[in-house]
Structure formats: C-alpha cells, structure tokens
Amino acid sequence: MAGNSNVDRIYTDIKQMASRFDIKPNEKLNEAAMAKRLGASRTPLREALNRLVSEGFLTFETGRGFFGRSLTAEKTLDMYQAREAIECKLVELTCERATDEELAALKKYTLECELAYHNISDNTGTDSYLIELDEGFHMGIAKLSQNLELIRMLDNLNVRMRFIREIDLEKSRIKTPDSHMDILEAIIARDSTTASTKMRSHIYHSTDGATEAVRKAYARIYVPNEDRKNR
C-alpha cells in the first residue's frame, strides 16, 4: 500500500511538471536528478514515468531514456481534433441520458460562469481560473453522458491541453460564455444534431491557429521564471 502511495505521489508531481512544460519539449529527463528532487528511489520513479508515457505526458526512447512531450502544431491539432470527436459524442449521449433536473443544475452553473467571465479582471492567474470554469462546463456535460471511458479520455486531454488552452483563451475569452449557453440550450431541447454541431464549432481549431498557439507557448516556456512572474 505504501509503495503504491509513493508511486502515486511521484506520478502526480511529475505529471504537473510535464503538463505545464516545466520539463521542456523533447528535453531528456535526468532520472538521478529527478529521483533526488522528489526523494524517490529508482523503482517507483520508473513506474511513475512509464505510466506518464502511456498517458501521453512523456515519451520514451529505447536506449536513450525518457523525454518531455513534444509541442508541435501537428500534435496540438491532433489533440483538438480528438477533443472535438469525444465531446461531440458526449453531447449526443447527454441529450439521451441526462435528466431535466441535471440539465437545470448545469444551466445554473453555466449562468454563474457567464457572470464570472464578464466580471473578472486581467490579473495574474486569470487564465487558469477561466480554464477551470470552462473545463467545469465541459466536464459537467461529460458526466451527464454516463460514459466513464469517454470521461476518462476527456480528462486526460484536458490536462495535456491546459497549458496551450490558457494561451488560446486570450483570443476566445469573449465568445466562450455565449457558446456554452448555445450548446446547453440545444442539449436541453434534446436536439443532439444542433448541440453536436455547436460543440464542434466551439472546439474547432485551424492549422494556423494551432501554429500560432504553439509559437506563443514556446515563448512562454523559455521566458526565465523571474521574468514570467513579472509579466
């Protein structure tokens, strides 16, 4: 039990580092340094690293070791397309399975989020807070679908995409609350075709958009920490 708990702790710490690119794209992981930093022995560290490889947070090359995940426009676009496919199916299932009471509760949450979007100021941490609200809406729909496998897949994508989505939010912040309500109203009407179309339009990302987001992400990743705090 203690061994599993230790692996989980190491996994959580490295997952957080990988998701926000503290482990830089394609950077080779120094296992000895990581073990020392986390107070971990080699076996639980390796177990955690292999788990993160299987979930897409790190990569592994035989004979070379573990590396930070790549950050390219192609991979970013792949994730947006995967999210689009998953969420459109989740919307369809939610139209079929959610109760009126559950949808009323989600509408109340969405209206509260809409107020928060319009009232928030551009302070440090704002983008993280708005991503939290946005993910709350999307995961709210997902949970009402009752499909645990799709929920798990969406949760994984959310964490892997969070860094890039914070950057993307700079250009989509204004339209997000209205888009959410449009999607939800279609779900409440049990119109799965319209709800799915609106969700696809909401998530859609062009190659140009992905390229620009990655360019901004690299700029943020390689800004020294002290400079980043003062931005």
MIMARVO-88475 format. One record per residue (C-alpha): residue in one letter; x, y negated, z negated. Coordinates in steps of 0.2 Angstrom, whole numbers, plus 5000, padded with zeros to 4 digits. Layout:
REM residues N
AXYZ/...
This chain:
REM residues 231
M500050005000/A501449884995/G502349925011/N500849885022/S500549725012/N502349675016/V502149705034/D500549605035/R501449455026/I502949465039/Y501749485053/T500649335048/D502249225045/I502949265062/K501349255071/Q501149075065/M502849035071/A502549115088/S500849035091/R501448865089/F503148895098/D504248875083/I505049025092/K505348945108/P504849015125/N505949155130/E507149125115/K507949285109/L507449325091/N508949345079/E508249485069/A509549475055/A509249285053/M507349315053/A507449455040/K508449345029/R507249195031/L505749305027/G506549405013/A506149565023/S507049725027/R507349795044/T505949925045/P504449815040/L505149675051/R505249795066/E503449855063/A502849675062/L503749625078/N503149775088/R501349735083/L501549555089/V502249615105/S500749725108/E499649575104/G500549455116/F501449345104/L503149405108/T504049505122/F505249645121/E506649705132/T507449875130/G509249855125/R509049665123/G507849645109/F506349535105/F505949365113/G504749215111/R503249225123/S503449145140/L502548975143/T502148955162/A500748885171/E500349055178/K500249135161/T499148995154/L497949005169/D497849195166/M497349165148/Y496049035153/Q495349155166/A495249295153/R494349175141/E493149125154/A492649305158/I492549355140/E491549205134/C490349225149/K489949405144/L489749345126/V488449215131/E487449345140/L487449465125/T487049325113/C485549275124/E484949455122/R485349495104/A485349335093/T483849295083/D482949125084/E483449095066/E485349125070/L485249015085/A484448875075/A485848885062/L487148875076/K486248725083/K486348635066/Y488248675066/T488448605084/L487548445079/E488648425064/C490148455075/E489548325088/L489448195074/A491248235068/Y491848225086/H491148045088/N491647985071/I493448045070/S494947935072/D496547975081/N497548015066/T498948145064/G498148315063/T496548265073/D496848385087/S497048535075/Y495348485067/L494448465083/I495148635089/E494448705073/L492748635076/D492748695094/E493348865090/G491948875077/F490648845090/H491348975102/M491649105089/G489849065082/I489149125099/A490349275100/K489749335083/L487949325088/S488349445103/Q488749585090/N490149655101/L491549675090/E492849715104/L492449565113/I492549455097/R494249535093/M494849495111/L494249315110/D495049285093/N496749345099/L496649225114/N496149085103/V497649095093/R498849115108/M498048975117/R497848855102/F499448755105/I499148725123/R497248685120/E497748545107/I498648465122/D497248495134/L496048415121/E496748245124/K495848245141/S494248345137/R493848275120/I492448155126/K491448295136/T491648435123/P490148405112/D488948375126/S489548535135/H489248635119/M487448575117/D487148605136/I487748785133/L486748815117/E485148745124/A485248875138/I485549015126/I484048955115/A483048965131/R483649145134/D484249085151/S485849195152/T486249145170/T486248955166/A487148975150/S488549085158/T488648955172/K488848815160/M490148915149/R491148945165/S491148765170/H491648715152/I493148835151/Y493648815169/H495548765172/S496348725188/T498148775193/D498548585192/G497848565175/A498748715168/T500448655176/E500148485168/A499748555151/V501248665151/R502348515156/K501648425141/A501848575130/Y503748595134/A503948405130/R503148435113/I504148595109/Y505848515112/V505548355103/P506548365087/N505548395072/E505848225064/D505348135080/R503748245081/K503248185063/N503448005068/R502348015084/
